[in-house]
């Protein structure tokens, strides 16, 4: 194997590793963004505590 082929293989592996890290970062960022947005949406759906009536057990 020629030295240039070894260098090309090494550069390609480094490039693939960098690409994999970038994709992993994007996936982690997207998951954190969606989970944060979902949490804020669920928090807004919940009525404020002062408007919630006390739960009363039904009489049997």
Residue pairs with C-beta under 8 A, 6 or more apart in sequence:
none
